[in-house]
């Protein structure tokens, strides 16, 4: 994902990754003040780091021995505030 793209909410690969995503959104208001436009990595409730690129944070998580489904790397933007909004869809006919 490149800057300017939105975080996409998809089903987490694991409960641990779900905790990582929850931590990101819980901390998003503070992250927006300090790290707007940067990437942030979470391993559960722990913030692993903030970086300029998504790949540097993925590499750091893998270097620490985390499996792909044990962390999440997301972009800090104001758009992320609306990424978790639930949009009602019309019923299937």
Beta strands, then each sheet from edge to edge (+ up, - down):
strand 1: 39-43
strand 2: 46-51
strand 3: 72-75
sheet 1: 2+ 1- 3+
end
